[in-house]
Amino acid sequence: MKLKLLCIGDIVGRPGRRILADRLKPLVDEQGIDCIIANAENAAGGSGLTPQIYSKLIRYGVNLVTLGDHAYKKKEIIQTLETEDDIIRPANFSELAAGRGVAFYKTGKGPVVAVVSLIGRIFMKPAESPYIVIDKILPQAASKADIIVVDFHAEATSEKIAMGYYLDGRVSCLFGTHTHVPTADERILPKGTAYITDVGMTGPVNSVLGRAIDNVVKSFRTQMPVPFEVASGEVKMESIVVTIDSSTKTAEKIERLSIRQDYKETTVYDTDDGKPEYFNDF
């Protein structure tokens, strides 16, 4: 059976959430998507995630939510990480850290998708070895899921590429997050794993990784602390669409997808009950 997965790059603040509210459901219908995985570690004000925003992302159509180094930036998300089974933090955080590192979603067609979150160790805060941790998780995930996807949240491209080859043939897809800049190396690895070093971000186009340009430039020039506000204006949603054969667990196609939209007026979208709702509840 062929399944299509949509993996969405780091959602940055309100602009990233707005484009998901408007464009995700039409995109799912247009592409025939069976499972949506989104990294949401920057969805709340550009850093962290709150329970309220997590609930909205699920309402917009996201099936599985991954986090990264800002997983605990908003302390109120900790209870959600402990109680909800469709949101995960990096599995190679301490075993004593709140939350889980793998989550499962049963698609409408029947096959189950597992997603694992890992965090890199080069230019990042200390973490357990992602290699040792993923080796422990894979047997458990494979016993419950038909397809396994890994979100590798890392800074160094070499670290991501190495992990891609390490997991080639053992997972169906590995996509990188964290740098917010999409790479042009999407491909099917020799043993059948769909791979991309970084899928990019979902947030403001004219920005520095989603933040307002002037203050970021000022910080670099002066080395003084300044607030990094989320930028505004035109927004992009960067993602990959991966086609996977659930019987062989191998990927057949991976395609980068970038959608842009300019927000000049208040956005209106349809809620689950079909009534119009203005995007002013954040």
ZAVEX-513643 format. One record per residue (C-alpha): residue number from 1; residue in three letters; x, y, z. Coordinates in nm, 2 decimals, always signed. Example, Ala and Ser with C-alpha at 12.3 -4.5 7.8 and 13.67 -1.06 7.14 Angstrom:
<sites>
k 1	r ALA	xx +1.23	yy -0.45	zz +0.78
k 2	r SER	xx +1.37	yy -0.11	zz +0.71
</sites>
This chain:
<sites>
k 1	r MET	xx +0.00	yy +0.00	zz +0.00
k 2	r LYS	xx +0.13	yy +0.35	zz -0.09
k 3	r LEU	xx +0.12	yy +0.61	zz +0.18
k 4	r LYS	xx +0.20	yy +0.98	zz +0.15
k 5	r LEU	xx +0.36	yy +1.16	zz +0.44
k 6	r LEU	xx +0.39	yy +1.54	zz +0.48
k 7	r CYS	xx +0.68	yy +1.65	zz +0.70
k 8	r ILE	xx +0.67	yy +2.02	zz +0.79
k 9	r GLY	xx +0.97	yy +2.23	zz +0.89
k 10	r ASP	xx +1.00	yy +2.42	zz +1.22
k 11	r ILE	xx +0.69	yy +2.63	zz +1.28
k 12	r VAL	xx +0.79	yy +2.98	zz +1.38
k 13	r GLY	xx +0.55	yy +3.19	zz +1.59
k 14	r ARG	xx +0.21	yy +3.33	zz +1.48
k 15	r PRO	xx +0.31	yy +3.37	zz +1.11
k 16	r GLY	xx +0.39	yy +3.00	zz +1.09
k 17	r ARG	xx +0.07	yy +2.90	zz +1.26
k 18	r ARG	xx -0.14	yy +3.13	zz +1.03
k 19	r ILE	xx -0.03	yy +2.97	zz +0.71
k 20	r LEU	xx -0.10	yy +2.62	zz +0.86
k 21	r ALA	xx -0.45	yy +2.74	zz +0.96
k 22	r ASP	xx -0.51	yy +2.85	zz +0.60
k 23	r ARG	xx -0.33	yy +2.61	zz +0.38
k 24	r LEU	xx -0.28	yy +2.27	zz +0.55
k 25	r LYS	xx -0.62	yy +2.11	zz +0.50
k 26	r PRO	xx -0.64	yy +2.21	zz +0.13
k 27	r LEU	xx -0.29	yy +2.08	zz +0.08
k 28	r VAL	xx -0.38	yy +1.75	zz +0.24
k 29	r ASP	xx -0.68	yy +1.71	zz +0.01
k 30	r GLU	xx -0.48	yy +1.82	zz -0.30
k 31	r GLN	xx -0.19	yy +1.59	zz -0.23
k 32	r GLY	xx -0.38	yy +1.30	zz -0.07
k 33	r ILE	xx -0.17	yy +1.31	zz +0.24
k 34	r ASP	xx -0.21	yy +1.02	zz +0.49
k 35	r CYS	xx +0.00	yy +1.15	zz +0.78
k 36	r ILE	xx +0.12	yy +1.50	zz +0.88
k 37	r ILE	xx +0.43	yy +1.54	zz +1.10
k 38	r ALA	xx +0.53	yy +1.89	zz +1.21
k 39	r ASN	xx +0.82	yy +2.03	zz +1.42
k 40	r ALA	xx +0.66	yy +2.29	zz +1.65
k 41	r GLU	xx +0.94	yy +2.38	zz +1.89
k 42	r ASN	xx +0.93	yy +2.74	zz +1.79
k 43	r ALA	xx +0.55	yy +2.78	zz +1.75
k 44	r ALA	xx +0.49	yy +2.99	zz +2.06
k 45	r GLY	xx +0.64	yy +3.33	zz +2.01
k 46	r GLY	xx +0.93	yy +3.19	zz +1.82
k 47	r SER	xx +1.06	yy +2.96	zz +2.10
k 48	r GLY	xx +0.88	yy +2.67	zz +2.27
k 49	r LEU	xx +0.52	yy +2.54	zz +2.26
k 50	r THR	xx +0.22	yy +2.59	zz +2.48
k 51	r PRO	xx -0.07	yy +2.35	zz +2.54
k 52	r GLN	xx -0.31	yy +2.59	zz +2.37
k 53	r ILE	xx -0.10	yy +2.62	zz +2.06
k 54	r TYR	xx -0.04	yy +2.24	zz +2.05
k 55	r SER	xx -0.42	yy +2.19	zz +2.05
k 56	r LYS	xx -0.46	yy +2.43	zz +1.76
k 57	r LEU	xx -0.20	yy +2.26	zz +1.56
k 58	r ILE	xx -0.38	yy +1.93	zz +1.60
k 59	r ARG	xx -0.70	yy +2.10	zz +1.50
k 60	r TYR	xx -0.54	yy +2.24	zz +1.19
k 61	r GLY	xx -0.47	yy +1.88	zz +1.09
k 62	r VAL	xx -0.12	yy +1.79	zz +1.23
k 63	r ASN	xx -0.11	yy +1.42	zz +1.34
k 64	r LEU	xx +0.23	yy +1.40	zz +1.51
k 65	r VAL	xx +0.41	yy +1.69	zz +1.68
k 66	r THR	xx +0.79	yy +1.69	zz +1.73
k 67	r LEU	xx +1.01	yy +1.92	zz +1.94
k 68	r GLY	xx +1.38	yy +1.99	zz +1.97
k 69	r ASP	xx +1.62	yy +2.19	zz +2.19
k 70	r HIS	xx +1.34	yy +2.43	zz +2.29
k 71	r ALA	xx +1.11	yy +2.15	zz +2.40
k 72	r TYR	xx +1.08	yy +2.29	zz +2.76
k 73	r LYS	xx +1.11	yy +2.66	zz +2.68
k 74	r LYS	xx +0.75	yy +2.70	zz +2.79
k 75	r LYS	xx +0.72	yy +2.50	zz +3.12
k 76	r GLU	xx +0.34	yy +2.46	zz +3.08
k 77	r ILE	xx +0.40	yy +2.22	zz +2.79
k 78	r ILE	xx +0.55	yy +1.96	zz +3.03
k 79	r GLN	xx +0.21	yy +1.82	zz +3.14
k 80	r THR	xx +0.10	yy +1.79	zz +2.77
k 81	r LEU	xx +0.42	yy +1.60	zz +2.70
k 82	r GLU	xx +0.34	yy +1.36	zz +2.98
k 83	r THR	xx -0.03	yy +1.30	zz +2.90
k 84	r GLU	xx -0.07	yy +1.33	zz +2.52
k 85	r ASP	xx +0.06	yy +1.05	zz +2.30
k 86	r ASP	xx +0.10	yy +1.24	zz +1.97
k 87	r ILE	xx +0.37	yy +1.49	zz +2.08
k 88	r ILE	xx +0.73	yy +1.40	zz +2.15
k 89	r ARG	xx +1.06	yy +1.55	zz +2.26
k 90	r PRO	xx +1.40	yy +1.43	zz +2.15
k 91	r ALA	xx +1.44	yy +1.06	zz +2.26
k 92	r ASN	xx +1.81	yy +1.11	zz +2.35
k 93	r PHE	xx +1.73	yy +1.36	zz +2.62
k 94	r SER	xx +1.79	yy +1.22	zz +2.97
k 95	r GLU	xx +1.58	yy +0.91	zz +3.05
k 96	r LEU	xx +1.45	yy +1.12	zz +3.34
k 97	r ALA	xx +1.32	yy +1.41	zz +3.12
k 98	r ALA	xx +0.95	yy +1.47	zz +3.08
k 99	r GLY	xx +0.77	yy +1.32	zz +2.78
k 100	r ARG	xx +0.84	yy +1.05	zz +2.53
k 101	r GLY	xx +1.07	yy +1.01	zz +2.23
k 102	r VAL	xx +0.84	yy +0.81	zz +2.00
k 103	r ALA	xx +0.48	yy +0.85	zz +1.90
k 104	r PHE	xx +0.24	yy +0.65	zz +1.67
k 105	r TYR	xx -0.04	yy +0.74	zz +1.44
k 106	r LYS	xx -0.28	yy +0.50	zz +1.27
k 107	r THR	xx -0.36	yy +0.63	zz +0.92
k 108	r GLY	xx -0.70	yy +0.62	zz +0.76
k 109	r LYS	xx -0.58	yy +0.35	zz +0.53
k 110	r GLY	xx -0.47	yy +0.13	zz +0.82
k 111	r PRO	xx -0.09	yy +0.13	zz +0.84
k 112	r VAL	xx +0.07	yy +0.28	zz +1.15
k 113	r VAL	xx +0.33	yy +0.55	zz +1.13
k 114	r ALA	xx +0.59	yy +0.59	zz +1.41
k 115	r VAL	xx +0.79	yy +0.91	zz +1.45
k 116	r VAL	xx +1.11	yy +0.94	zz +1.66
k 117	r SER	xx +1.27	yy +1.26	zz +1.75
k 118	r LEU	xx +1.65	yy +1.28	zz +1.80
k 119	r ILE	xx +1.87	yy +1.58	zz +1.88
k 120	r GLY	xx +2.23	yy +1.63	zz +1.75
k 121	r ARG	xx +2.54	yy +1.68	zz +1.97
k 122	r ILE	xx +2.76	yy +1.90	zz +1.75
k 123	r PHE	xx +2.72	yy +2.27	zz +1.84
k 124	r MET	xx +2.42	yy +2.17	zz +2.06
k 125	r LYS	xx +2.37	yy +2.12	zz +2.43
k 126	r PRO	xx +2.48	yy +1.79	zz +2.59
k 127	r ALA	xx +2.26	yy +1.49	zz +2.51
k 128	r GLU	xx +2.28	yy +1.11	zz +2.51
k 129	r SER	xx +2.42	yy +0.94	zz +2.20
k 130	r PRO	xx +2.15	yy +0.95	zz +1.93
k 131	r TYR	xx +2.30	yy +0.63	zz +1.78
k 132	r ILE	xx +2.27	yy +0.43	zz +2.10
k 133	r VAL	xx +1.92	yy +0.56	zz +2.17
k 134	r ILE	xx +1.78	yy +0.49	zz +1.83
k 135	r ASP	xx +1.92	yy +0.14	zz +1.83
k 136	r LYS	xx +1.72	yy +0.08	zz +2.15
k 137	r ILE	xx +1.40	yy +0.24	zz +2.01
k 138	r LEU	xx +1.38	yy +0.08	zz +1.67
k 139	r PRO	xx +1.28	yy -0.27	zz +1.78
k 140	r GLN	xx +1.00	yy -0.12	zz +1.99
k 141	r ALA	xx +0.88	yy +0.11	zz +1.71
k 142	r ALA	xx +0.90	yy -0.17	zz +1.45
k 143	r SER	xx +0.68	yy -0.40	zz +1.66
k 144	r LYS	xx +0.40	yy -0.14	zz +1.66
k 145	r ALA	xx +0.44	yy +0.05	zz +1.33
k 146	r ASP	xx +0.45	yy -0.02	zz +0.96
k 147	r ILE	xx +0.65	yy +0.29	zz +0.88
k 148	r ILE	xx +0.92	yy +0.47	zz +1.10
k 149	r VAL	xx +1.01	yy +0.83	zz +1.05
k 150	r VAL	xx +1.29	yy +1.02	zz +1.22
k 151	r ASP	xx +1.31	yy +1.39	zz +1.28
k 152	r PHE	xx +1.68	yy +1.46	zz +1.35
k 153	r HIS	xx +1.70	yy +1.81	zz +1.51
k 154	r ALA	xx +2.07	yy +1.90	zz +1.46
k 155	r GLU	xx +2.30	yy +2.19	zz +1.36
k 156	r ALA	xx +2.58	yy +2.02	zz +1.17
k 157	r THR	xx +2.50	yy +1.89	zz +0.82
k 158	r SER	xx +2.77	yy +1.62	zz +0.85
k 159	r GLU	xx +2.60	yy +1.48	zz +1.16
k 160	r LYS	xx +2.26	yy +1.46	zz +0.99
k 161	r ILE	xx +2.41	yy +1.30	zz +0.67
k 162	r ALA	xx +2.60	yy +1.04	zz +0.88
k 163	r MET	xx +2.28	yy +0.95	zz +1.07
k 164	r GLY	xx +2.09	yy +0.92	zz +0.74
k 165	r TYR	xx +2.33	yy +0.66	zz +0.62
k 166	r TYR	xx +2.34	yy +0.48	zz +0.96
k 167	r LEU	xx +1.96	yy +0.44	zz +0.94
k 168	r ASP	xx +1.93	yy +0.38	zz +0.57
k 169	r GLY	xx +1.71	yy +0.07	zz +0.52
k 170	r ARG	xx +1.61	yy +0.07	zz +0.89
k 171	r VAL	xx +1.36	yy +0.36	zz +0.88
k 172	r SER	xx +1.14	yy +0.48	zz +0.59
k 173	r CYS	xx +1.23	yy +0.85	zz +0.62
k 174	r LEU	xx +1.48	yy +1.08	zz +0.80
k 175	r PHE	xx +1.43	yy +1.45	zz +0.77
k 176	r GLY	xx +1.64	yy +1.72	zz +0.94
k 177	r THR	xx +1.52	yy +2.02	zz +1.13
k 178	r HIS	xx +1.67	yy +2.31	zz +1.34
k 179	r THR	xx +1.86	yy +2.52	zz +1.10
k 180	r HIS	xx +1.54	yy +2.67	zz +0.93
k 181	r VAL	xx +1.72	yy +2.67	zz +0.60
k 182	r PRO	xx +1.61	yy +2.41	zz +0.34
k 183	r THR	xx +1.88	yy +2.20	zz +0.18
k 184	r ALA	xx +1.86	yy +2.08	zz -0.19
k 185	r ASP	xx +1.98	yy +1.72	zz -0.12
k 186	r GLU	xx +1.64	yy +1.54	zz -0.09
k 187	r ARG	xx +1.69	yy +1.18	zz -0.22
k 188	r ILE	xx +1.63	yy +0.82	zz -0.17
k 189	r LEU	xx +1.93	yy +0.66	zz +0.00
k 190	r PRO	xx +2.07	yy +0.33	zz -0.14
k 191	r LYS	xx +1.87	yy +0.10	zz +0.09
k 192	r GLY	xx +1.54	yy +0.28	zz +0.05
k 193	r THR	xx +1.53	yy +0.56	zz +0.31
k 194	r ALA	xx +1.39	yy +0.90	zz +0.21
k 195	r TYR	xx +1.64	yy +1.17	zz +0.33
k 196	r ILE	xx +1.69	yy +1.55	zz +0.34
k 197	r THR	xx +1.94	yy +1.73	zz +0.56
k 198	r ASP	xx +1.70	yy +2.01	zz +0.65
k 199	r VAL	xx +1.34	yy +2.06	zz +0.55
k 200	r GLY	xx +1.34	yy +2.43	zz +0.63
k 201	r MET	xx +1.09	yy +2.63	zz +0.83
k 202	r THR	xx +0.73	yy +2.75	zz +0.83
k 203	r GLY	xx +0.75	yy +3.12	zz +0.91
k 204	r PRO	xx +0.83	yy +3.47	zz +0.77
k 205	r VAL	xx +1.01	yy +3.49	zz +0.44
k 206	r ASN	xx +1.19	yy +3.82	zz +0.50
k 207	r SER	xx +1.36	yy +3.73	zz +0.82
k 208	r VAL	xx +1.66	yy +3.58	zz +0.98
k 209	r LEU	xx +1.55	yy +3.23	zz +1.06
k 210	r GLY	xx +1.20	yy +3.37	zz +1.13
k 211	r ARG	xx +1.31	yy +3.67	zz +1.34
k 212	r ALA	xx +1.29	yy +4.04	zz +1.26
k 213	r ILE	xx +1.59	yy +4.14	zz +1.06
k 214	r ASP	xx +1.70	yy +4.47	zz +1.22
k 215	r ASN	xx +1.76	yy +4.34	zz +1.57
k 216	r VAL	xx +1.94	yy +4.02	zz +1.46
k 217	r VAL	xx +2.18	yy +4.23	zz +1.25
k 218	r LYS	xx +2.22	yy +4.47	zz +1.54
k 219	r SER	xx +2.31	yy +4.18	zz +1.77
k 220	r PHE	xx +2.57	yy +4.05	zz +1.53
k 221	r ARG	xx +2.72	yy +4.40	zz +1.48
k 222	r THR	xx +2.73	yy +4.51	zz +1.84
k 223	r GLN	xx +2.74	yy +4.18	zz +2.03
k 224	r MET	xx +2.48	yy +4.33	zz +2.26
k 225	r PRO	xx +2.16	yy +4.15	zz +2.37
k 226	r VAL	xx +1.85	yy +4.26	zz +2.19
k 227	r PRO	xx +1.50	yy +4.10	zz +2.17
k 228	r PHE	xx +1.46	yy +3.87	zz +1.87
k 229	r GLU	xx +1.10	yy +3.94	zz +1.77
k 230	r VAL	xx +0.92	yy +3.72	zz +1.51
k 231	r ALA	xx +0.91	yy +3.89	zz +1.17
k 232	r SER	xx +0.59	yy +3.96	zz +0.97
k 233	r GLY	xx +0.48	yy +3.99	zz +0.61
k 234	r GLU	xx +0.50	yy +3.71	zz +0.35
k 235	r VAL	xx +0.51	yy +3.37	zz +0.50
k 236	r LYS	xx +0.63	yy +3.03	zz +0.37
k 237	r MET	xx +0.55	yy +2.67	zz +0.46
k 238	r GLU	xx +0.84	yy +2.45	zz +0.38
k 239	r SER	xx +0.80	yy +2.07	zz +0.39
k 240	r ILE	xx +0.86	yy +1.74	zz +0.21
k 241	r VAL	xx +0.61	yy +1.50	zz +0.07
k 242	r VAL	xx +0.73	yy +1.14	zz +0.08
k 243	r THR	xx +0.56	yy +0.84	zz -0.08
k 244	r ILE	xx +0.63	yy +0.51	zz +0.10
k 245	r ASP	xx +0.53	yy +0.15	zz +0.02
k 246	r SER	xx +0.40	yy +0.02	zz +0.36
k 247	r SER	xx +0.47	yy -0.34	zz +0.25
k 248	r THR	xx +0.84	yy -0.29	zz +0.18
k 249	r LYS	xx +0.88	yy +0.00	zz +0.42
k 250	r THR	xx +1.09	yy +0.18	zz +0.16
k 251	r ALA	xx +1.04	yy +0.52	zz +0.01
k 252	r GLU	xx +0.96	yy +0.56	zz -0.36
k 253	r LYS	xx +0.96	yy +0.94	zz -0.39
k 254	r ILE	xx +1.06	yy +1.25	zz -0.19
k 255	r GLU	xx +0.97	yy +1.60	zz -0.30
k 256	r ARG	xx +1.04	yy +1.94	zz -0.15
k 257	r LEU	xx +0.73	yy +2.16	zz -0.12
k 258	r SER	xx +0.73	yy +2.54	zz -0.05
k 259	r ILE	xx +0.41	yy +2.74	zz -0.02
k 260	r ARG	xx +0.40	yy +3.12	zz +0.02
k 261	r GLN	xx +0.13	yy +3.35	zz +0.12
k 262	r ASP	xx +0.13	yy +3.72	zz +0.20
k 263	r TYR	xx -0.08	yy +3.83	zz +0.49
k 264	r LYS	xx -0.21	yy +4.19	zz +0.46
k 265	r GLU	xx -0.55	yy +4.14	zz +0.62
k 266	r THR	xx -0.69	yy +3.93	zz +0.91
k 267	r THR	xx -0.70	yy +3.57	zz +0.80
k 268	r VAL	xx -1.03	yy +3.38	zz +0.81
k 269	r TYR	xx -1.05	yy +3.00	zz +0.82
k 270	r ASP	xx -1.31	yy +2.74	zz +0.88
k 271	r THR	xx -1.31	yy +2.57	zz +1.22
k 272	r ASP	xx -1.42	yy +2.21	zz +1.27
k 273	r ASP	xx -1.78	yy +2.31	zz +1.31
k 274	r GLY	xx -1.78	yy +2.49	zz +0.97
k 275	r LYS	xx -1.82	yy +2.83	zz +1.12
k 276	r PRO	xx -1.59	yy +3.12	zz +1.01
k 277	r GLU	xx -1.34	yy +3.22	zz +1.28
k 278	r TYR	xx -1.10	yy +3.52	zz +1.27
k 279	r PHE	xx -0.74	yy +3.45	zz +1.34
k 280	r ASN	xx -0.72	yy +3.67	zz +1.64
k 281	r ASP	xx -0.71	yy +3.41	zz +1.92
k 282	r PHE	xx -0.33	yy +3.40	zz +1.98
</sites>
